[in-house]
Amino acid sequence: MLTSRRDFLKLTTLGSTGLLLSPVGAWAGVYKNELTTLSEQLLQQWGEGLLALQVNQPLVKGLHGGILCPACATIHGRCGDAIFPLLYLANKNKEQKYIDAAIRLYNWMEHMVSAPDGAWVNEVSVSDWKGITVFGATSLAEALIHFEHLLDKPVQTQWKNRLQKAGDYLYKNFTINTGNINYPIAGSYALCLIGTYLQQPHFVTKGKSLAKESLAWFTANGLIYGEGKPVPEKSTKGCYSVDLGYNVEESLPSLVLYAKLINDTALQDQLTHSLKAHLEFMLPDGGWDNSWGTRNYKWTYWGSRTSDGCVPAYALMADSDPAFYKAALQNTRLLAQCTHNKLLHGGPHYVQHGVLPCVSHSLAHSKALTTVLLHSSTIKSATALLPRERIYGVKSFPEINTWLISAGKWRGTITGYDQEYTMKGGHASGGAPSMLWHEDAGPLLVASMNRYQMVESFNMQRDNDPLPACFTPGFKIVADGTLYQHTNDLKATIDYRENNGQILFNTRSLLVDENQLPASFPECAVSYSFEKEVFRIQAIAKNEKAVYSLPVISTRNEPVTQPAENRLEIRKADSIVEITASAPIKITRALTERAFNFVPGLEAIPLQFETNNIDIKIAVRPHS
């Protein structure tokens, strides 16, 4: 038996959770705070951008109805997820073109990525991964629950029957060990949502079981782990497989929606703790510091390349902590800053570097903002500080062997995280300063992958730069064609002390290759000092051929001058960044050129010190 939207709302316990929705037409477009107003504006832009990219050529087999990606020159298999936001826009704008687009998109999805067992595959030809069925099914369920009145009866019936098949697939195939942890967690919400809507109680039971099992995948600090299978759950240093991007943009939103759906107040309390723990890694500008995560090969500064977004999790839980509203607002502001020509770009400096955006970003985040807008009447605006807006000294996260620093106007991250994903040479380690951010200058040092790799070729963009640059600061040496970096060293040791307002980190590491094999004379000792006006690096490598690399985040429209061989200035919008050193500063590209890294979508001016003993000071001052 199929359930109407009205009956669905009666069947659930949403009334006491704040998610019981009045008829859509009565409230759509009426907002009371900046978050929902900005979300509406972004969703409208992205919707228009997606509509412009949809192929509307009925005679072109395999393309008609799909959304063509300008960056990847293909139609991504998950583009059908946009059905939900397209129908939202159809309802809001009272425009048939969005309904037609949603129907074309559904038909493309059925013709090109639908499987006989009820699943959808990730891509038409290059990936047969079926786990993404959970996201397509959730989007289709949300579309039907909220907007089935926009569809003709035959279309309603067709979509509901297909949703039943997708639910059957999830019920039969999803376990707590399906893929990385974000999949079973997303499955908990999907199965409960679909099961309630289609009156399939066994779906609901399975969804609740997955949610209960997922509670074992939280560290004592509240971080979700499990983004690193099939490696052991604990590393040599006792670290868990944690990825900030997937946690805040996929797993936590799914659990929040699940907890609200079934009115699980105890779980909501636990999620408040976890949301706070993850929020420690949000920068004051709304960026997520995933400079260390197991899957940071998809880090985009605002989140992760193909996940939905953090805004629903924090916005819908804003009544638990006013900082949650601030988090949702700041991240949405950042999404707006990264939106150009009606598409969300994969980082703040895409446009400056002439990089086209992958359409996956707009597809996924459209769903998230649609969810926020549907629940706008329940979202409480508030004024509060983010954790990293406060000055607190040092916070330690032993489960990822990472430390966060907040001193004066400096925000920093030091990591020795040793949990690898499926590849070598991924996220930074070795005691690297994976993030240096300043209140007046924004990000200054940002770790990329140690070597950019297309771990998920269909979900990443190819780096066509003939001189690819690793952005992680540190010593390196090339010997017999092999690159050795101390930021590869998974066994590095790190300690720190605080004294009279100064925070000093001391690290010891080895110059090793991606397989942890050392170079000759590999020992390195690097210290980082956070002082009121200066961030200081003092680094010594035993190998006399080692050089120190320091890519400093700077777009090509920021003037750079070098008044002396050991002094350099970068003129930013609100400040001047001054770098001085005990050795000559070598700029490895022209002053007007910049290196670019997709992780996390930033430009940098690559600096190098051709010495194995260097003292570097970074200061930020106002314009004179």
Summary of the structure (lengths in Angstrom):
residues: 624
radius of gyration: 24.4
end to end distance: 72.2
largest distance: 77.7
contacts: 2313
relative contact order: 0.10
helix: 37%
strand: 22%
